[in-house]
Amino acid sequence: MIAILSIDNHKVISWNDLYSSPHWTTRKTMADEVHALVKFEAIGQEIPHFDNPVRINITAGKVRLPIDPDNLCSKLYIDGLVGAGVIDDDNYNLVMEVTTKSVKSAINYIEIEITDDV
Protein backbone atom coordinates (compact mmCIF):
# COMPACT_ATOMS: atom_id res chain seq x y z
CA MET A 1 0.00 0.00 0.00
CA ILE A 2 1.16 3.53 -0.77
CA ALA A 3 -0.27 6.76 0.63
CA ILE A 4 0.79 10.30 -0.21
CA LEU A 5 0.12 13.20 2.13
CA SER A 6 0.48 16.58 0.40
CA ILE A 7 0.48 19.91 2.20
CA ASP A 8 0.54 22.92 -0.13
CA ASN A 9 1.61 26.42 0.85
CA HIS A 10 3.69 25.11 3.73
CA LYS A 11 7.18 26.39 4.40
CA VAL A 12 9.03 23.28 5.48
CA ILE A 13 10.82 23.38 8.83
CA SER A 14 14.58 22.90 8.70
CA TRP A 15 16.92 21.93 11.50
CA ASN A 16 18.33 25.46 11.21
CA ASP A 17 14.83 26.91 11.77
CA LEU A 18 14.25 24.66 14.74
CA TYR A 19 17.54 25.34 16.49
CA SER A 20 17.91 29.02 15.64
CA SER A 21 15.87 29.83 18.73
CA PRO A 22 17.83 29.55 21.95
CA HIS A 23 14.70 28.86 23.99
CA TRP A 24 13.14 25.39 24.18
CA THR A 25 9.58 26.76 24.32
CA THR A 26 9.92 28.27 20.85
CA ARG A 27 11.19 24.95 19.47
CA LYS A 28 8.35 23.09 21.20
CA THR A 29 5.79 25.48 19.70
CA MET A 30 7.23 24.91 16.21
CA ALA A 31 7.15 21.14 16.70
CA ASP A 32 3.60 21.20 18.07
CA GLU A 33 2.42 23.27 15.08
CA VAL A 34 3.92 20.80 12.58
CA HIS A 35 2.47 17.81 14.47
CA ALA A 36 -0.99 19.42 14.48
CA LEU A 37 -0.79 20.35 10.78
CA VAL A 38 0.25 16.83 9.73
CA LYS A 39 -2.47 15.30 11.90
CA PHE A 40 -5.14 17.65 10.50
CA GLU A 41 -4.10 17.03 6.90
CA ALA A 42 -3.73 13.26 7.34
CA ILE A 43 -7.24 13.01 8.74
CA GLY A 44 -8.66 15.35 6.10
CA GLN A 45 -6.95 13.50 3.26
CA GLU A 46 -8.02 10.15 4.76
CA ILE A 47 -4.50 8.74 4.91
CA PRO A 48 -4.90 5.09 6.00
CA HIS A 49 -3.32 3.40 9.00
CA PHE A 50 -0.26 1.25 8.26
CA ASP A 51 0.10 -1.97 10.30
CA ASN A 52 3.33 -3.13 8.65
CA PRO A 53 6.82 -1.60 8.65
CA VAL A 54 7.06 1.38 6.29
CA ARG A 55 9.39 3.44 4.17
CA ILE A 56 8.87 7.21 4.27
CA ASN A 57 9.96 9.56 1.47
CA ILE A 58 9.65 13.27 2.16
CA THR A 59 9.89 15.87 -0.61
CA ALA A 60 10.03 19.58 0.17
CA GLY A 61 9.23 22.07 -2.54
CA LYS A 62 10.50 25.63 -2.12
CA VAL A 63 9.88 28.69 -4.24
CA ARG A 64 13.34 30.08 -3.77
CA LEU A 65 16.45 28.03 -3.19
CA PRO A 66 15.66 24.45 -2.21
CA ILE A 67 16.55 23.45 1.32
CA ASP A 68 19.49 21.08 1.79
CA PRO A 69 17.92 17.60 1.93
CA ASP A 70 19.79 16.73 5.13
CA ASN A 71 18.50 19.95 6.73
CA LEU A 72 14.84 18.96 6.34
CA CYS A 73 13.53 18.23 9.83
CA SER A 74 11.83 14.94 8.93
CA LYS A 75 11.40 13.96 12.59
CA LEU A 76 8.69 16.57 13.13
CA TYR A 77 6.65 15.32 10.19
CA ILE A 78 7.03 11.66 11.11
CA ASP A 79 5.98 12.42 14.69
CA GLY A 80 2.90 14.06 13.17
CA LEU A 81 2.12 10.80 11.34
CA VAL A 82 2.30 8.98 14.68
CA GLY A 83 -0.01 11.57 16.24
CA ALA A 84 -2.47 11.13 13.38
CA GLY A 85 -2.49 7.35 13.82
CA VAL A 86 -1.05 6.72 10.36
CA ILE A 87 1.78 4.73 11.91
CA ASP A 88 1.88 3.34 15.45
CA ASP A 89 5.40 4.52 16.28
CA ASP A 90 8.53 5.80 14.59
CA ASN A 91 10.88 3.23 16.08
CA TYR A 92 13.29 1.09 14.06
CA ASN A 93 10.86 -1.84 13.95
CA LEU A 94 8.20 0.18 12.11
CA VAL A 95 10.05 2.86 10.15
CA MET A 96 12.64 1.04 8.09
CA GLU A 97 13.86 3.94 5.96
CA VAL A 98 13.46 7.71 5.69
CA THR A 99 14.60 9.68 2.66
CA THR A 100 14.43 13.41 2.12
CA LYS A 101 14.51 15.35 -1.11
CA SER A 102 14.26 19.03 -1.91
CA VAL A 103 13.18 20.64 -5.17
CA LYS A 104 12.62 24.10 -6.56
CA SER A 105 8.91 24.65 -7.02
CA ALA A 106 6.26 27.19 -7.99
CA ILE A 107 4.80 26.89 -4.46
CA ASN A 108 6.09 25.86 -1.06
CA TYR A 109 4.87 22.37 -0.14
CA ILE A 110 5.72 19.14 1.55
CA GLU A 111 4.84 15.70 0.27
CA ILE A 112 5.13 12.63 2.48
CA GLU A 113 4.94 9.24 0.80
CA ILE A 114 4.38 6.25 3.05
CA THR A 115 4.78 2.76 1.64
CA ASP A 116 4.70 -0.62 3.31
CA ASP A 117 6.35 -2.63 0.53
CA VAL A 118 9.45 -3.00 2.69
BELZIUR-V704610 format. One record per run of one state. SS is the DSSP state (H for helix, E for strand, - for the rest). FROM is the first residue (numbers start at 1). LEN is the number of residues. If there is no record, write none. Layout:
ss:SS from:FROM len:LEN
ss:SS from:FROM len:LEN
//
This chain:
ss:- from:1 len:1
ss:E from:2 len:7
ss:- from:9 len:5
ss:E from:14 len:1
ss:H from:15 len:5
ss:- from:20 len:4
ss:H from:24 len:21
ss:- from:45 len:9
ss:E from:54 len:9
ss:- from:63 len:6
ss:H from:69 len:3
ss:E from:72 len:1
ss:- from:73 len:1
ss:H from:74 len:11
ss:- from:85 len:10
ss:E from:95 len:10
ss:- from:105 len:4
ss:E from:109 len:7
ss:- from:116 len:3
//
